[in-house]
Amino acid sequence: MTASLVLARLRAVDWDMRWDLAFERSGSRRVLMWEYLRRAAVWAKACGAEGAWPFYDVTAYVDPGFELPAGQAAELEELLARVPGAELRRTCAGAVRLAALRERNPAVVDGLPDPYEPLVLFYERGGSFTRDCSGVFLDLVGVMYRPGKPEGYLGSWPVGVLDDAVLDALEGEGRLTYYGAEDGRGTVQRRREVGEVPTDEVFGWDLRWRPTDLPAERAGLVAIDRLEAARRLGGIVSAATAG
């Protein structure tokens, strides 16, 4: 992704907060924040930036002397003037600068995941995040999240597919519980509890949730967390859209 495209995407974000949208998409935003933190931890270890994790400009550690062309630098400063909070501004600057560095020197990202794509998607799906009064928890709107330490993310399986079909499948009204086979194969089911009557749904090859009369327990499925559901949903989406 080019620096110009990253700038355009960040300019389109509603930084004043769409509370309704953020609540509606709290499931995907939590997964996106986790995947950003995981990728940022991988980069921090690779370039010696553990002390700057989690919200930092990777480029400052990969190539400290790197500077944007004057025109892009001015566009970035104009964008940052609209972005609330130092942590958000650092990540927006990092996303644009790393994209520009990658255009100039593609080898800089060899073997490493794009650290900022999950966070840009997070911003696009409901705006910013804040810290609670203690500074320990992130307020993602609709959920509080404690980042922990970078070491806790290293070695974790990634959520590799982050397209709209997967992210939209993580949303839904009510309390959501996900289920899957113990061996990781097959599709994903969920139980959606709204009021007193739960609804069991299965994710189909048409990439939609459909009601099912076979509850997860009777189907021999076990409860899985949201991250594992996101990984498995990504596998289904990739298989369904291949070719």
SULTA-V834600 format. One line per field, one symbol per residue. ss: DSSP state (H for helix, E for strand, C for the rest). Layout:
ss = ???
//
This chain:
ss = CCHHHHHHHHHCCCCCCCHHHHHHCHHHHHHHHHHHHHHHHHHHHHHCCCCCCCCCCCHHHHCCCCCCCHHHHHHHHHHHCCCCCHHHHHHHHHHHHHHHHHHHCHHHHCCCCCCCHHHHHHHHCCCCCEECCCCCEEECCCCEEECCCHHHCCCCCCCCCCCHHHHHHCCCCCEEEEEECCCCCCCCEEEEEECCEEEEEEECCCCCEEECCCCCCCCCCEEECHHHHHHHHHHHHHHHHCC
//
